[in-house]
Amino acid sequence: MNARANTTPGPWRVEADEEGVYVLMGASGVQDGYLTIYASPNPEQRKADAHLIAAVPELLAACKEAYAFLDGNIGGVGVSAQEFQRRLDLSSHLRAAIAKAEGG
């Protein structure tokens, strides 16, 4: 789970002009590239999609941190079977989301 080195580093930000909505990708304000959002004819939905995409570097980092924490705290004294299963399911969900984000 470490394909992050191959992605454009964050932060990413959203900008818009008369032609569309863009996600600008680059570190420290240096523009490395951009994505143009065309997925929906609805401008508000395109803007919402762009904000979600721009949050990807932070979301992936948060998922990895949560997975690492949860992986070390799945069971233990006083954890019910139901809570153990919930933590196990959440850990699996996080692992799958991270793998998908990293192309796995």
N, C-alpha and C positions, 0 to 999 in steps of 0.2 A: 504494500500500500504506500508507494512513494513516487508516483508519476508526477507529483506536483512540480518537480524540478523542470519538467518539460512544458509547463504552461506559462503563459504570460503572467508575470507577477502582478499582484494588486498594489495599490487599490485600483479598482475600475470605477468609472463614473458614467453617468448618463447625461447626454446633451441632446438638444433638439434644435432643428432649424426648419425652414420652410419646406425642405425636401424630406424630412423624416426624423426618426428617433434613432440615436446611435448610442452604443456602449463603447466608450473609449477605454482601451486597455493599456496600461503601462505603469511602471513604477516611478515614484517620486515626481509625478507630473510629466514625465517624458512619455509622449504618445508612441507606443510600439505598434499599435494597430487599432482597428475598430470593427465593430459589428453593426450592420444596419438592420433594424428590426422591421420586417415586412409581414410577420405571421398573421396579423389580423387587419382587416380594413378599418377597425375601430381604433382611432388614435389614442383613446384612454387605455385600451387594452395593450396596445403596442408599448405605451409608456410604462405600464405596470410590468409587462414582460421584460422590458429593458432594465428596470430596477431590480427585478429578481435575478437576471443574468449578471448584473453588475455586482451583486452581493455574493456571487459564487466563491470567490477566494476566501472570504470571511466565513461563509457557511461551511465550506469544506474543512477549514481549519477547526471550526467549532465542533463539527462532527467527529473529526479525528481526536480532539481533546476529550469529548464526551465518551467516545468509544474506549479510549485508553483508561479513563477513570472507571467506567462501568466494568470493563474487562477485569480490572483488579478488585472489584467490589460486587461480584455476582452473588456470592453466597456469604455464609458466615453465621455466627451464633445469632439466633433470634429472627432469622429471615424465614418467613413462612414459605411453604411450597408454592403458593400462588404468587407471592412477591418474587421468588426465585425464577419462576417461569416468565413473569413479566419482564424482569431484567434480562433474562436470556433472549427473549423475543426482541427486546429493544436493541440489545447488542447485535443480534443478527441483522436487524433492519439497518442499523448504522453501518455495519460492515458491508452490506450489499449496496447501500447508497454511496459509500466511499469508493467501492470498486467500480460502480457505474460511472462516477465522476472522473475516475482515473482511467477509464477505457477498458476496464476488466470485465 
